[in-house]
């Protein structure tokens, strides 16, 4: 009986892990593009349209410091 104790424990823990992380595992499988010797290659979770440009990370960081008055002044100057 001791010979089967560890495999049973590992099986039970494996099933619990799969049940707890079911959604993240499904998303990982959906994003998987290539599996090879080097490991797993997955795409990004966020899919953007090719014609739609995302702002750079620097622009996103600077936008955090914008206030309403400054943005209004910039719009008025551009007009």
Steps between C-alpha positions, in 0.01 A plus 500: 500500500790738569613455141177656372475779760712764320351450152151532643592819687662648187193407293264666748714815520524509120121486465459776759752723317324443168161588652632814672690629196254386233432843343865614484599164352227530235621849407859376478399214274300738278799734464755224437663540161791257510624218720855377458815387678561852626161519666167659433449809286177691564363819347374797693160492663397834356432497128493842332399585149801559271376842386444615858813645660557466872672785683853432612569410861663840551187679380287289732727589793492872419120493464473410869631845589255692276238711669179636350618864482824408324320283245247779433781753444678264261179453299449878486859557383469235227180664369 
